[in-house]
Amino acid sequence: MNTKAIIFDAYGTLFDVNSAAEKCKDKIGDEWEAFANFWRTTQLEYTWLRSLMNRHKDFWQVTEDSLEKSMSVFKVDMSMKNELLNLYKILSTYPEVKKVLENLKKKNFKLAILSNGTPSLLNELVKSNNLDYLFDDLFSVEEVKIYKPDNRVYDLPVKKYKIQPKEITFLSANTWDVSGGGNFGFNSVWVNRNRSHFDNLDYKPKYEIGNLTQLLDVV
């Protein structure tokens, strides 16, 4: 691939979206993982619905709204809300992330994040994990006020770097995001951490990897 920039999704790709709930699993109980998955699913559903309704709220507000619903469904004490939200601001990375990014940086690729997250959320995430020196840019949907998989989001790095979509390798753990980027023209790579099945959305990635370490062989 004629790659000039490597762009990463943030949530679920670089950062473990379940890590906030996992840190509170003793308080949440045995259903902590089901709760975390429900929170994530609801969060994504709200981004898509708000895009379709033209009723944009930023990702932090969506995260809070989806958390409230999830806590109600799973009967999690509402007194934990602020604790969970604060932990969401500093989600843990997956184990291999930093080393892979450092290796890619040495190869002089442009490295960036393209995310639903707000600029402040993304800045806090990379700083809390000591990754801020590795990225050239943190692209947020807040620049266009609509969520992935809208083409206006994927166009952000194309405009900034003045390159073609096919010159971008885009990585996401979310199949809908891989398809969104791929249909836009990116060389999308699926980070299939959970051995899932790919969706039927008019795009099949050429590369599927189990974690980011395998990306070094792809590029």
N, C-alpha and C positions, 0 to 999 in steps of 0.2 A: 504494500500500500504506500502511496506517495503522501505520507503523513507529515503535515507541517505543524499541526496542533493536536494535542490530546486533551479532550474535554471529558470531565467526569460529572455524572450525577452525584449528589451529596448523600441524600437520605437512603439508606439501604445498600449503597454502593461503597462509599467511603466510611460512613458513620452508621453504627448499629442502632437502628431505631427502637429496638427492644431494650437497650441498655438502661434507659431511665426506669422503666418498670422493674427490670431485674434487680436494680439496686434497692428497690423497695419490696422485694418479693416476700420478705418475712412479714411485712405489714399487710400486703395484699392477699397473700395466701396461695394455695396450690394452683389457683386459676390465673396466676400473674401473667403467664405467657399468652393465654387465650385473651386476657384483657389487653395486653400490649398489641396483639395482632388486630383486635377489634378496633382499638384506638387508631392504629395506622390505616386500616381499611376505611374507617369513617372519615378520617382526615382527607384521604385521597378522593373519596366520593364527594366531599364538600368542595374540593377544588374544581372538580369537573362540573358539578352542578352550578357553582357560582359562575364559572366561565360561560356555561350555556345560558344562564339567566341574566348575564351582564350585571351581576351583583357582586363586584369584587370586594373581598376583604383580604388583607395581607395574610401571609402564611402563619404568622404568630397568632392572629385572631382566629383563624381556622383551626389551628392546633388546640387552642383553648376551648373553642366550641365543641370540637370532636372529643376532647378529653372529658368535658362535662357530661356529654351523652354516655360515654363509655363507663364513667364512674357510676352513673345512674343505673345502667344496664347490669353491671357486675357488682352493684351494691358496695362499692368502695367508699370509705368514709371521705366526705367532701373536704374534711380538714387537711387531707393530703394533697389537695389540688396544687397549691403553690410549690410544695416540695417536688412534685412530679414535673411541673413546668420548669422549675429551676434546673432540674436534672436534664431536661430536654435541651436546654441551652448548651450543655457541655457533654453531649453524647460521646461515647467512646468510639474510637476507630476500630476497624477490624485489624487483627494482629499484623498482617503483612503490609498495610497501607504505607506507612512511613518509609520503609526500606525500598519499596517499589518506586515511590515518588522520587526518592533521592537518586535512584539509578536512572530514572527517566530524565531527571534534571541534568545529569552529567552528559546525556546524549543531546542536549541543547534543543529538546522539543519545547514548544510553548505549552504550558500546563495551566489549565483553568478548571473551575467548577461552573456548571450551568444548572441552576437549581430553582425550585419553587420558593426556597427560603428567602427571607428578607436580607438585605445587605448586613444589617446589624447581627442577625442570627448567624449568617455565614462567617462573618468576621470573628465572632466569639467562638464558633466551633473550631475554626482553624487555629486560632490563638491558644485556646485551652488545650489543644492537642499538639501544640508546637509544630504546626505545619505551615504557618503563614509565609515563611521565607521560600516555600517551594512553589507557590502559585503566582503566575503572572496576572491573573484576573479572577474575580469572583463575580460571575454573571447571575443576576437575579431577575426573576419574572416581574419584579416591581418596576423595571424599566418600561415594560409594555402593558402592565396591569391586566394580564391574563395568564392562565396557568398552562403548563405543558398538558397535552401535546400540541398546542397551537404553534403553527409555523413561525409566528412572530418571535417566539421564544428561541427557537433553534437558529434563527437568523442573527441573533445578537453577536455571537463570536465571528460569524462570517463578515458582518459589517465592520467590526472592530479590527480584525486582522487583515481584511481585504484579500481573502482567499476564497476558493471554491468550497462548497460543502463536502465534496469528495476528498478534499485535502485534510479533513478533520476526522480523526478517529474518536468516536464517542462511546463511552462506557456507562452502562446502567444495569442495575440488578432487577429493574422493573421492566417486564416484557412490553408493556404499553409504551414506555418511554423509549425502549430500543426500537420499536416499530415507528414511533413518532419521528425520531431522529433519522431512521433509515429511510422512511418515506420522504423526508425532507431532502435527503441526499447524502447524509453522513455515512461513513463506514462505521456502522454500529456494531458493538461487541456486547454480547449478553454475559453478564457476570452471574452465573447460575449457582449461587451459593447453596440453595436449598434443594437442588436436583428436581426442579419443577418442570412443567411442560410449557412450551411456548404457545402464545395465543395466535389465532388466525386473523391477522390484521394487515394482510397484503404485504408483509415483509418478513423475510427470514434472514437472520444474521449469518454472515459467512463464518464468523468465529463465535464459539461459545466456550467460556472458561469457568472453572470452578472457583477461582479467586484471582486477585490481581497479579499474583506472581507469574501466572501464565501469560500475562500481557507482554512481558519482556520477550517472549518467543514470537509473538504476533507482529510487533513493530520493529 
